[in-house]
Amino acid sequence: MRYCSRCGFPLTIVSQLVANGGALAGFDTEGKRQPTPRQKGARWGSLLMIISGVLFPIVMLLTAMKHDAAVLFFPVLVVFLVGLARFLYAKLLQPNTPVQREIPSAAGQRMAQQLNSGHRPGLPADQSVPVAVWRQPIDTSEMAQPPSVTESTTKLLSEPD
């Protein structure tokens, strides 16, 4: 089938997704990689140092206008030192390999297996839940039929007195 029988969605795109492991053929999935922990840490450290660099002139102007605003240098210095520590930690100690994310749910794992396994021409195997206590039904055709309620009355009428 080329279209969904219910909604009319073209299934050619779906077949391309299944054939390529969940990616469209024309798109470059390698170009959009997730950053490594080292890159993330270096970005956060740089961002904190840039923020402190922007805040430093503002604090200098406030101190020049009012001399008791010198205590504002302390938070700016703390932000700069935290950024520097984060940057150094990322560059020196964190791994430079991307983190592989696992599919947490069983349904997601089954979906990934189905996408990676290719096309299956048949239906999936039958799945059933076994019943622990099961009795075979009684075959009523082998039992003697109960007599009719009126049978004894009709026998009385047919007997000669």
Disulfide bonds with the S-S distance in Angstrom:
none
